[in-house]
């Protein structure tokens, strides 16, 4: 629980919960596969020591390890291929998201900026410029009147 009552606790979304559950399940499956492979290697190695067909028990174990390594590399290649397929699908989904969601938002933002630009130009031409001109004219008239009053007073 959070000690600060102002900060709400983050509740995981269903997608995050599903992702964590899938991750745990896949890690358990991979762990069980590795344990099963090690157990199978042990059983085959014990059986190889008992077999009189091989020239030596050590050669049988080495050939078993070689075969297991080949199988492991093939399994990893298959797993990498599947993960590449999943990655390709995710990239395709991201491209679709960008095309279908982000592009319209950017277009709307562009339209809004064009409207703001037009509004600022309108205000600048029809409000700010005339106000500045009028203020300049009034300041000039005041200065002229001040000079005239100073001249008439004899300063």
C-alpha positions as CSV (number, residue, x, y, z in Angstrom):
1,X,0.0,0.0,0.0
2,X,1.1,3.6,-0.6
3,X,2.0,5.6,2.4
4,X,1.1,8.9,0.7
5,X,-2.7,9.3,0.6
6,X,-2.5,11.9,-2.2
7,X,-0.8,9.5,-4.7
8,X,-3.2,6.8,-5.9
9,X,-2.0,3.3,-6.4
10,X,-1.4,2.1,-9.9
11,X,-3.9,-0.6,-10.8
12,X,-2.6,-2.8,-13.6
13,X,-4.7,-2.9,-16.7
14,X,-6.1,-6.2,-18.0
15,X,-3.6,-6.1,-20.9
16,X,-0.7,-5.8,-18.4
17,X,-2.1,-8.6,-16.3
18,X,-2.5,-10.8,-19.4
19,X,1.1,-10.0,-20.5
20,X,2.5,-10.9,-17.1
21,X,0.6,-14.1,-17.0
22,X,1.7,-15.1,-20.5
23,X,5.3,-14.3,-19.6
24,X,5.2,-16.4,-16.5
25,X,3.6,-19.3,-18.4
26,X,6.1,-19.1,-21.2
27,X,9.0,-19.0,-18.7
28,X,7.7,-22.1,-16.9
29,X,7.3,-23.9,-20.2
30,X,10.8,-23.1,-21.3
31,X,12.1,-24.1,-17.9
32,X,10.3,-27.4,-18.0
33,X,11.6,-28.1,-21.5
34,X,15.2,-27.5,-20.4
35,X,14.7,-29.7,-17.3
36,X,13.2,-32.4,-19.5
37,X,16.1,-32.1,-22.0
38,X,18.6,-32.5,-19.2
39,X,16.8,-35.5,-17.7
40,X,16.6,-37.1,-21.2
41,X,20.4,-36.5,-21.6
42,X,21.1,-38.1,-18.2
43,X,18.9,-41.2,-19.1
44,X,20.5,-41.5,-22.5
45,X,24.0,-41.1,-21.0
46,X,23.3,-43.8,-18.4
47,X,21.9,-46.1,-21.2
48,X,25.0,-45.3,-23.4
49,X,27.3,-46.5,-20.6
50,X,25.5,-49.8,-20.5
51,X,25.4,-50.3,-24.3
52,X,28.3,-52.5,-25.7
53,X,27.8,-51.3,-29.3
54,X,29.7,-48.1,-29.0
55,X,33.6,-48.3,-29.0
56,X,33.6,-46.6,-25.6
57,X,31.0,-45.1,-23.2
58,X,32.7,-41.7,-23.4
59,X,32.3,-41.6,-27.2
60,X,28.6,-42.5,-26.7
61,X,28.1,-39.6,-24.3
62,X,29.9,-37.2,-26.7
63,X,27.7,-38.3,-29.6
64,X,24.6,-37.8,-27.4
65,X,25.8,-34.3,-26.4
66,X,26.5,-33.5,-30.0
67,X,23.0,-34.7,-31.0
68,X,21.4,-32.8,-28.1
69,X,23.3,-29.6,-29.1
70,X,22.1,-30.0,-32.7
71,X,18.5,-30.4,-31.5
72,X,18.9,-27.4,-29.2
73,X,20.2,-25.2,-32.0
74,X,17.3,-26.4,-34.3
75,X,14.8,-25.6,-31.5
76,X,16.4,-22.1,-31.0
77,X,16.2,-21.5,-34.7
78,X,12.6,-22.4,-34.8
79,X,11.9,-20.2,-31.7
80,X,13.8,-17.2,-33.3
81,X,11.7,-17.7,-36.5
82,X,8.5,-17.6,-34.6
83,X,9.6,-14.5,-32.7
84,X,10.5,-12.8,-36.0
85,X,7.0,-13.6,-37.2
86,X,5.5,-12.1,-34.1
87,X,7.8,-9.0,-34.4
88,X,6.7,-8.6,-38.0
89,X,3.1,-8.7,-37.0
90,X,3.7,-6.2,-34.2
91,X,5.5,-3.8,-36.6
92,X,2.6,-4.1,-39.0
93,X,0.2,-3.3,-36.2
94,X,2.3,-0.2,-35.3
95,X,2.4,1.0,-38.9
96,X,-1.4,0.6,-39.0
97,X,-1.7,2.5,-35.7
98,X,0.4,5.3,-37.1
99,X,-1.5,5.4,-40.4
100,X,-5.0,5.2,-38.9
101,X,-4.7,7.1,-35.6
102,X,-1.7,9.4,-35.7
103,X,-2.0,10.7,-39.2
104,X,-5.5,12.1,-38.7
105,X,-4.5,13.6,-35.4
106,X,-1.5,15.3,-37.1
107,X,-3.9,16.5,-39.9
108,X,-6.2,18.0,-37.3
109,X,-3.3,19.6,-35.5
110,X,-2.2,21.1,-38.9
111,X,-5.7,22.5,-39.5
112,X,-5.8,24.0,-36.0
113,X,-2.4,25.6,-36.5
114,X,-3.5,27.1,-39.9
115,X,-6.6,28.5,-38.2
116,X,-4.5,30.0,-35.4
117,X,-2.1,31.4,-38.0
118,X,-4.9,33.0,-39.9
119,X,-6.5,34.4,-36.7
120,X,-3.2,36.0,-35.6
121,X,-2.7,37.5,-39.0
122,X,-6.2,38.9,-39.0
123,X,-5.8,40.3,-35.5
124,X,-2.5,41.8,-36.4
125,X,-3.7,43.5,-39.6
126,X,-7.1,44.7,-38.3
127,X,-6.6,45.3,-34.6
128,X,-2.9,45.7,-33.6
129,X,-1.6,47.7,-36.6
130,X,-4.5,50.3,-36.5
131,X,-4.1,50.5,-32.7
132,X,-0.4,51.2,-33.0
133,X,-1.0,53.7,-35.7
134,X,-3.6,55.5,-33.7
135,X,-1.4,55.5,-30.6
136,X,1.5,56.9,-32.6
137,X,-0.8,59.6,-34.1
138,X,-2.1,60.5,-30.6
139,X,1.4,60.7,-29.2
140,X,2.5,62.9,-32.1
141,X,-0.5,65.2,-31.6
142,X,0.2,65.4,-27.9
143,X,3.8,66.3,-28.5
144,X,2.9,69.0,-31.1
145,X,0.3,70.4,-28.6
146,X,2.9,70.4,-25.8
147,X,5.4,72.2,-28.0
148,X,2.8,74.7,-29.0
149,X,1.7,75.3,-25.4
150,X,5.3,75.7,-24.3
151,X,6.0,78.1,-27.1
152,X,2.9,80.2,-26.3
153,X,3.9,80.3,-22.6
154,X,7.2,81.6,-23.7
155,X,9.6,79.1,-22.5
